[in-house]
Amino acid sequence: MWEKLPPDMRQTFVFNAPTWIDEMREQLSDPTAVTRVMTVDLPRLATFTQPLLLTRGDQSPPFFSTILDKIAAAVPHVQQYTFRGAGHVPHLTHADEYVRVATDFIRRDVA
């Protein structure tokens, strides 16, 4: 997959790698870290009345699912979709499926 990424995106990943490694270490060593990094205003988000699609990859680091679960519990009209075999960027690794899921969601909620 790395070879398929545009050079500027690869450069961004390399540039951000030290921060990402620090975040991963923190998540693994401190289970309360998710709560500290969860800075989304959930009560305010709960007032969002439009349909919301949350997607995740089943290979993403566990703390991503924890955060999405908190958001899903707060928002009244949420639909969730899990991409099997995908990490944190299913729009890149599972592009065709991602487009289908997003398009179906938009069509269903516009109609």
C-alpha positions in Angstrom: 0.0 0.0 0.0 2.9 2.4 0.8 4.0 2.4 -2.9 0.4 3.4 -3.9 0.5 6.5 -1.8 1.4 9.8 -3.5 4.8 11.1 -2.5 3.5 14.1 -0.5 1.2 11.8 1.6 4.2 9.5 2.3 6.2 12.5 3.4 3.3 13.6 5.7 3.2 10.1 7.3 7.0 10.1 7.8 6.9 13.6 9.3 4.1 12.6 11.7 5.6 9.1 12.6 7.3 10.2 15.9 4.1 11.7 17.2 2.1 8.7 16.2 4.6 6.4 17.9 4.3 8.4 21.1 0.5 8.3 20.9 0.5 4.5 20.5 2.9 4.0 23.4 0.7 6.2 25.6 -2.5 4.3 24.6 -0.9 1.0 25.4 0.6 2.1 28.7 -2.4 4.1 30.1 -6.0 2.9 29.5 -7.3 6.3 30.7 -5.4 8.1 27.9 -8.5 7.8 25.7 -10.5 9.8 28.1 -7.9 12.5 28.2 -7.6 12.8 24.4 -11.4 12.6 23.9 -11.9 16.4 23.7 -15.1 16.3 21.7 -17.9 18.1 23.4 -20.3 15.2 23.6 -23.3 17.1 25.0 -23.1 19.6 22.2 -22.6 16.8 19.7 -25.8 15.2 21.0 -27.7 18.1 19.7 -26.7 17.2 16.1 -30.0 16.1 14.5 -28.9 15.1 11.1 -28.0 11.5 10.1 -24.3 10.7 10.8 -22.2 7.9 9.3 -19.3 6.7 11.4 -16.9 4.3 9.8 -14.0 2.3 11.2 -11.6 -0.4 10.1 -11.5 -3.6 12.2 -7.7 -3.4 12.2 -7.4 0.1 13.6 -5.8 0.7 17.0 -8.4 -0.1 19.7 -8.6 3.5 21.0 -10.2 4.6 17.7 -13.2 2.3 18.3 -13.5 3.6 21.9 -13.7 7.2 20.7 -16.2 6.3 17.9 -18.3 4.3 20.4 -18.5 7.4 22.6 -19.6 9.6 19.7 -22.1 7.0 18.5 -23.7 6.9 22.0 -24.0 10.6 22.0 -25.5 11.3 18.6 -29.2 10.4 18.1 -29.2 9.5 14.4 -26.0 7.5 13.8 -25.2 4.7 11.5 -22.0 2.7 11.8 -20.0 0.7 9.3 -17.0 -1.5 9.9 -14.6 -2.2 7.1 -13.3 -5.8 7.5 -9.5 -6.0 7.1 -9.1 -2.3 7.1 -7.0 0.0 9.4 -7.6 3.6 10.1 -7.7 4.8 6.4 -10.4 2.6 4.7 -11.0 5.3 2.2 -7.6 4.5 0.8 -7.3 0.8 1.4 -10.9 -0.1 0.6 -11.8 2.8 -1.7 -14.5 1.0 -3.8 -16.3 -0.3 -0.7 -15.9 3.1 1.0 -17.5 4.9 -1.9 -20.4 2.4 -2.0 -21.1 2.7 1.8 -20.9 6.5 1.7 -23.0 6.8 -1.4 -25.7 4.4 0.0 -25.8 6.4 3.2 -26.2 9.7 1.3 -28.8 8.3 -1.0 -30.8 6.8 1.8 -30.8 9.9 3.9 -31.5 12.3 1.1 -34.4 10.4 -0.3 
